[in-house]
């Protein structure tokens, strides 16, 4: 028995702990998908596992609930797999080291995957139960939600009977989500010429940033290490003969990057002036981010002298100009919902190799034309710099439904259980509800979930008490008949 299996609700946390032991980062989902399919087969439940590794599991209604409308429960099985630089876990092959701290579950040195592992655990606990009364349950567990919602895009839902769906991919208890932004991935590529150059190599690390989910935290204007590197590089190329030897920043396009590391080659005679300028830029950025990202730093480390294969100085300058010109962060706020971001983008991954400079963006907007215009801007700027770009993973937003029997039922039950009205909101982050809604006619959908903090980062936590309350609410919701 593991540490989490001693927590309540026992069955939920037992399954959650089993999930943490299975590597399931986006793009590495075969093992978790097979685990889910095996779970269903062992219990005699109808199961479909498609070529993408999406899994659909059906459990028929319990006695007395045969005439109740079927309910779809939905989540995704992949997680954003990120780790601290000094963490020795191979997240493609090893499970997480989950722990408990007060009311929180966390993972040592890595992201936790509460997004969306807790949804999977809720579904498995419901499917496994022999005591909970419920209508027909149709569970959809998709793959690769975090990298473009490819699973939701490719899944066949024609076997489903349900027209009411509870999405379990939210991170704030007491908030019912009923619409969200659409999004796309934009991959900008700039060809680079490489050459041999003699000089001094310096390793530059921009770090200490908080990072966060590019949908949930973009409005907090935290530092983006990739963008800040572009700013630093632009300042350096104005004064020094600088070349990129190595460059890597960020781990996922939908996570605000916390660290960017580069090795730059410069003339030996410029060493002192280079260090002085880096220190000056560091102090400027620290002053700007003092209240919202106070841990920022730029570290320098000598990496030798001699002859190096690196990007030509002229092309390093072109890369610096491109990174400075590319937009990032909030582009527009919603005119209809105060405090809600309408349009944004995040430069999540930055790297340089022999094939060129690669800058990967996550673009979001609740206005389809604004999303299209922003992707067009990225493409135009990249083209002006001599590069090219591609767009993939384009997914629609989820529109608010004025007439929603499911929402009204959920609000009524919440008031009854907790004596207060839940908040009904829209979010800037993307959910699969829009894509799935395009496949199921007249889908009535609400998204809920327990409290999680700092998802997509190594500081991610899941509230134990909130997980329990949302479980109790979910069970009562399924047991509540339409006539009640």
C-alpha positions in Angstrom: 0.0 0.0 0.0 1.3 3.5 -0.8 1.2 6.7 1.1 -1.7 8.2 -0.8 -3.9 5.2 -0.4 -4.3 6.0 3.3 -6.1 9.3 2.4 -9.8 9.7 2.0 -11.6 9.0 -0.3 -9.5 5.9 -0.2 -10.4 4.5 -3.6 -9.8 7.8 -5.4 -6.4 8.3 -3.9 -5.4 4.7 -4.4 -6.1 5.0 -8.1 -4.4 8.4 -8.2 -1.2 6.9 -6.7 -1.2 4.1 -9.2 -1.4 6.6 -12.0 1.6 8.6 -10.6 3.6 5.4 -10.8 3.0 5.1 -14.6 5.0 7.5 -16.9 2.3 9.4 -18.8 3.7 12.7 -20.2 2.1 13.9 -23.4 3.3 11.7 -26.3 4.2 8.9 -23.9 0.7 7.5 -23.2 0.7 3.9 -24.3 1.4 2.5 -20.9 -1.3 4.5 -19.1 -3.7 3.8 -21.9 -3.1 0.0 -21.6 -3.5 0.3 -17.8 -7.0 1.8 -18.3 -8.0 -0.7 -20.9 -6.9 -3.6 -18.6 -8.8 -2.0 -15.7 -12.0 -2.2 -17.8 -11.5 -5.7 -19.0 -10.8 -7.1 -15.6 -14.1 -5.7 -14.4 -16.1 -6.9 -17.4 -16.8 -3.3 -18.6 -17.3 -2.4 -22.2 -14.1 -0.7 -23.4 -12.8 0.8 -26.7 -9.1 1.6 -27.1 -8.6 3.3 -30.4 -5.4 3.7 -32.5 -4.5 7.0 -30.8 -4.8 5.2 -27.4 -7.9 7.1 -26.4 -10.0 5.0 -24.1 -13.8 4.9 -23.7 -15.3 2.8 -20.9 -19.0 2.2 -20.3 -20.7 1.1 -17.1 -24.4 0.4 -17.3 -26.9 2.0 -15.0 -27.4 0.5 -11.5 -30.8 -0.8 -10.5 -33.5 1.9 -10.5 -31.5 4.2 -12.7 -32.1 2.6 -16.1 -34.4 5.3 -17.2 -32.2 8.2 -16.2 -30.2 10.1 -18.9 -26.7 8.7 -19.5 -23.9 10.8 -18.1 -20.5 11.3 -19.8 -17.5 11.8 -17.6 -14.4 13.1 -19.3 -10.8 13.8 -18.6 -7.4 13.3 -20.3 -4.7 10.8 -19.3 -1.6 12.8 -20.3 0.3 15.3 -18.1 2.8 18.1 -18.6 6.0 16.3 -17.6 8.5 18.8 -16.3 11.2 18.5 -13.7 13.8 20.6 -11.8 17.2 20.7 -13.4 18.7 18.7 -10.5 16.0 16.0 -10.5 17.3 12.5 -11.5 13.9 11.1 -12.6 13.6 10.0 -16.2 10.0 11.0 -16.7 9.7 8.9 -19.9 10.5 5.7 -18.0 9.9 6.3 -14.3 7.0 7.2 -12.1 6.7 10.2 -9.8 7.7 10.5 -6.2 4.4 11.7 -4.7 4.3 13.0 -1.2 2.0 14.7 1.3 2.5 18.0 2.9 -0.4 19.1 5.2 -3.4 19.3 3.0 -1.4 19.1 -0.3 -0.1 16.3 -2.5 3.0 17.1 -4.4 5.7 15.4 -6.4 9.4 15.6 -5.5 11.3 17.5 -8.2 8.6 17.2 -10.9 5.1 18.2 -11.9 2.4 16.1 -10.2 0.0 15.5 -13.0 -3.0 16.3 -11.0 -4.0 17.9 -14.2 -5.6 15.6 -15.2 -4.7 12.5 -13.2 -7.3 13.3 -10.6 -10.0 13.2 -13.2 -8.9 9.7 -14.3 -8.8 8.6 -10.6 -12.4 9.9 -10.1 -13.6 8.0 -13.1 -11.9 4.8 -12.1 -13.2 5.0 -8.5 -16.8 5.4 -9.9 -16.4 2.6 -12.4 -14.9 0.3 -9.7 -17.6 1.0 -7.1 -20.3 -1.5 -6.2 -22.2 0.7 -3.9 -22.7 4.0 -5.7 -26.0 4.4 -7.6 -25.8 6.0 -11.0 -27.2 6.2 -14.5 -25.3 4.8 -17.5 -21.8 6.1 -17.2 -19.8 6.8 -20.4 -16.2 7.6 -19.5 -14.0 9.4 -22.1 -10.2 9.5 -21.4 -8.3 11.2 -24.1 -4.6 11.4 -25.0 -2.3 14.3 -25.6 -4.6 17.0 -24.5 -1.7 19.1 -23.3 0.0 19.2 -26.8 -2.9 20.1 -29.1 -5.9 18.0 -28.0 -5.1 15.4 -30.7 -6.9 12.7 -28.8 -10.1 14.6 -28.6 -9.8 15.6 -32.3 -9.4 12.0 -33.5 -11.7 10.1 -31.2 -14.9 8.5 -32.5 -17.8 9.1 -30.1 -20.6 7.5 -32.2 -21.2 4.7 -29.7 -22.2 7.1 -26.9 -25.8 7.7 -25.8 -25.2 10.5 -23.4 -25.9 14.2 -24.1 -24.8 15.5 -20.7 -21.1 15.7 -20.0 -19.2 16.5 -16.8 -15.6 17.5 -17.8 -13.2 17.0 -14.9 -10.3 19.1 -16.1 -10.8 22.2 -13.9 -8.6 23.4 -11.0 -10.8 25.5 -8.8 -13.4 24.0 -6.5 -16.7 25.9 -6.4 -16.3 27.3 -9.9 -18.3 25.8 -12.7 -16.8 26.4 -16.1 -19.2 26.7 -19.0 -17.0 28.1 -21.9 -13.4 28.5 -22.8 -11.0 29.9 -25.4 -9.9 28.1 -28.6 -6.3 27.7 -29.4 -3.5 26.6 -31.8 0.2 25.8 -31.8 2.5 27.9 -34.0 6.0 26.7 -34.8 8.3 29.4 -36.0 11.6 28.3 -37.7 14.5 30.5 -38.7 17.4 28.9 -40.8 20.8 29.5 -39.3 24.3 29.3 -40.8 26.9 27.6 -38.6 30.6 28.1 -38.8 33.9 27.6 -36.9 34.9 30.4 -34.6 37.8 31.0 -32.2 36.9 32.7 -28.9 35.6 32.4 -25.4 32.5 30.4 -24.6 30.2 31.4 -21.7 27.2 29.5 -20.4 24.3 31.8 -19.7 21.4 30.7 -17.6 18.2 32.8 -17.1 16.2 31.2 -14.3 14.5 31.6 -10.9 11.1 32.3 -12.5 7.7 31.1 -11.3 6.4 29.9 -14.7 2.9 28.5 -14.8 0.1 27.4 -17.1 -0.1 29.7 -20.1 -3.9 29.7 -20.0 -4.4 30.1 -16.2 -1.5 32.4 -15.3 -0.7 34.4 -18.5 -2.6 37.4 -17.0 -0.2 37.5 -14.0 2.6 38.8 -16.4 5.2 36.5 -14.9 8.6 36.5 -16.6 9.1 34.3 -19.7 12.7 33.1 -19.7 12.7 32.6 -23.5 11.5 36.1 -24.2 13.9 37.5 -21.6 16.8 35.7 -23.3 15.8 37.3 -26.6 16.0 40.7 -24.9 19.4 39.9 -23.4 20.7 38.6 -26.7 19.5 41.7 -28.5 21.4 43.9 -26.1 24.5 41.9 -26.4 24.6 41.8 -30.2 24.4 45.6 -30.3 27.9 45.8 -28.7 29.7 42.5 -29.1 30.5 39.9 -31.8 28.4 37.1 -30.2 27.5 33.7 -31.6 25.1 31.1 -30.3 26.6 27.7 -29.7 23.8 26.1 -27.7 20.3 27.2 -26.8 17.5 25.5 -25.0 14.5 27.0 -23.1 11.2 25.8 -21.8 9.6 22.3 -21.8 6.1 22.7 -23.2 4.5 25.4 -25.4 1.6 25.8 -23.0 3.8 26.3 -19.9 5.4 29.6 -19.2 9.1 28.8 -19.3 11.1 29.2 -16.1 14.6 28.6 -17.4 16.6 29.2 -20.6 20.2 28.1 -21.0 22.6 29.1 -23.8 26.3 28.9 -24.5 27.5 32.0 -26.3 30.9 32.5 -28.0 32.5 35.9 -28.0 35.9 37.5 -28.5 38.2 36.9 -25.5 38.9 40.6 -25.2 35.2 41.3 -24.7 34.8 39.1 -21.6 34.8 41.9 -19.0 32.4 44.1 -20.9 30.1 41.2 -21.7 29.8 40.3 -18.0 29.2 43.9 -17.1 26.3 44.2 -19.7 24.7 41.0 -18.6 24.8 42.2 -15.0 23.2 45.5 -16.0 20.4 43.7 -17.9 19.8 41.4 -15.0 19.3 44.3 -12.6 16.9 46.0 -15.0 14.8 42.9 -15.3 14.9 42.2 -11.6 13.6 45.7 -10.9 10.8 45.2 -13.5 9.7 41.8 -12.1 10.3 42.6 -8.4 6.7 42.3 -7.4 5.5 39.5 -9.6 8.6 37.2 -10.2 11.1 38.2 -7.6 13.5 35.2 -8.0 14.8 36.0 -11.4 18.5 35.8 -12.0 21.1 35.5 -14.9 24.0 33.1 -14.1 27.3 33.1 -16.0 29.8 30.3 -16.2 32.9 30.1 -18.3 32.8 27.2 -20.8 36.3 27.3 -22.2 38.3 28.9 -24.9 39.4 27.7 -28.3 37.6 26.9 -31.6 33.9 26.2 -31.5 31.2 25.3 -34.0 28.5 28.0 -33.6 25.9 30.1 -35.3 27.5 32.8 -37.5 27.4 36.2 -35.8 25.2 37.7 -38.5 22.6 35.0 -38.0 22.8 35.3 -34.2 21.9 38.9 -34.7 19.0 37.9 -36.9 17.8 35.5 -34.3 18.0 38.2 -31.6 16.0 40.6 -33.8 13.3 37.9 -34.4 13.0 37.1 -30.7 12.7 40.7 -29.9 10.0 41.4 -32.5 7.8 38.3 -31.7 4.9 39.2 -29.4 4.2 37.3 -26.2 1.7 37.4 -23.3 -1.7 39.1 -23.1 -2.8 40.7 -26.3 -6.4 41.7 -25.4 -8.8 41.5 -22.5 -12.4 40.5 -22.9 -14.7 43.6 -23.3 -17.6 41.5 -22.0 -16.2 39.7 -19.0 -14.0 41.9 -16.7 -10.7 40.2 -15.8 -10.9 37.5 -18.5 -8.1 37.4 -21.0 -9.5 37.3 -24.6 -6.3 36.8 -26.6 -2.8 35.7 -25.6 0.3 33.7 -26.7 3.2 32.0 -25.0 6.7 31.3 -26.3 7.0 28.0 -24.5 9.9 26.3 -26.3 13.0 27.9 -27.7 16.0 25.9 -29.1 18.8 26.2 -31.7 20.4 23.4 -33.6 22.0 22.6 -37.0 18.5 22.9 -38.6 18.0 26.4 -37.2 16.2 28.3 -34.5 12.9 26.9 -33.4 10.3 29.0 -31.4 7.1 27.2 -30.4 4.0 29.2 -29.3 0.7 28.4 -27.8 -1.9 30.9 -29.1 -5.3 31.3 -27.3 -8.4 33.4 -27.9 -12.1 33.3 -27.3 -12.6 35.2 -30.6 -11.8 33.0 -33.6 -10.8 35.9 -35.9 -8.5 37.3 -33.2 -6.8 33.9 -32.9 -6.3 33.7 -36.7 -4.9 37.3 -36.8 -2.4 36.5 -34.1 -1.2 33.4 -35.7 -0.9 35.4 -38.9 1.2 38.0 -37.1 3.7 35.3 -35.9 3.9 34.0 -39.4 4.5 37.4 -41.0 7.2 38.5 -38.5 9.0 35.2 -39.0 8.8 35.5 -42.8 10.3 39.0 -42.6 13.2 37.6 -40.7 13.8 35.0 -43.4 12.1 32.1 -41.7 8.9 30.1 -42.0 6.2 28.8 -39.7 3.5 26.2 -39.4 0.2 26.0 -37.5 -1.1 22.8 -35.9 -3.5 21.6 -33.2 -6.1 24.3 -34.0 -9.1 23.7 -31.8 -12.4 25.6 -31.4 -13.5 27.4 -28.3 -16.4 26.2 -26.2 -19.4 28.5 -26.4 -21.7 29.3 -23.4 -25.0 27.5 -23.5 -27.9 29.7 -22.3 -30.3 26.7 -21.8 -28.4 24.1 -19.7 -30.5 21.6 -17.6 -27.2 20.0 -16.4 -25.8 23.4 -15.2 -29.1 24.2 -13.3 -29.1 20.8 -11.7 -25.5 21.1 -10.6 -26.1 24.6 -9.2 -29.1 23.5 -7.3 -27.3 20.6 -5.7 -24.3 22.7 -4.8 -26.5 25.2 -3.0 -28.2 22.4 -1.1 -24.9 20.8 -0.1 -22.8 23.9 0.7 -25.3 26.7 1.3 -23.9 28.9 -1.3 -24.1 29.4 -5.1 -21.1 28.3 -7.1 -19.4 30.7 -9.5 -20.2 30.2 -13.2 -17.3 31.3 -15.3 -15.5 31.2 -18.6 -11.7 30.6 -18.7 -8.9 31.5 -21.1 -7.3 28.1 -20.8 -8.4 25.5 -23.4 -10.6 22.5 -22.6 -11.7 19.6 -24.8 -15.4 20.5 -24.4 -15.5 22.5 -27.7 -14.0 19.7 -29.8 -16.1 17.0 -28.2 -19.2 19.1 -28.4 -18.7 19.3 -32.2 -19.0 15.5 -32.2 -22.0 15.1 -30.0 -25.2 16.9 -31.1 -26.7 19.1 -28.4 -24.1 18.4 -25.8 -24.8 20.0 -22.4 -21.5 20.3 -20.6 -20.1 21.7 -17.3 -16.5 21.5 -16.2 -15.5 21.0 -12.5 -12.5 19.9 -10.4 -10.8 20.1 -7.1 -8.3 22.9 -6.1 -4.9 22.6 -7.7 -2.1 25.1 -7.7 0.8 25.8 -10.1 -0.2 23.1 -12.6 2.4 22.4 -15.3 5.2 23.3 -12.9 7.4 21.5 -10.4 5.5 23.3 -7.6 2.2 21.8 -8.6 -0.1 20.7 -5.7 -3.4 19.0 -5.3 -5.7 19.7 -2.3 -6.7 16.6 -0.4 -9.7 18.1 1.3 -10.9 19.7 -1.9 -10.5 16.4 -3.7 -12.7 14.8 -1.1 -15.4 17.4 -1.3 -15.6 17.3 -5.1 -15.8 13.5 -4.9 -18.7 13.7 -2.5 -20.4 16.2 -4.7 -19.9 14.1 -7.8 -21.3 11.0 -6.1 -24.4 13.0 -5.0 -24.9 14.4 -8.4 -24.9 11.0 -10.1 -27.2 9.6 -7.4 -29.7 12.5 -7.8 -32.5 11.5 -10.2 -34.0 13.9 -12.6 -37.3 13.9 -10.8 -35.6 14.8 -7.5 
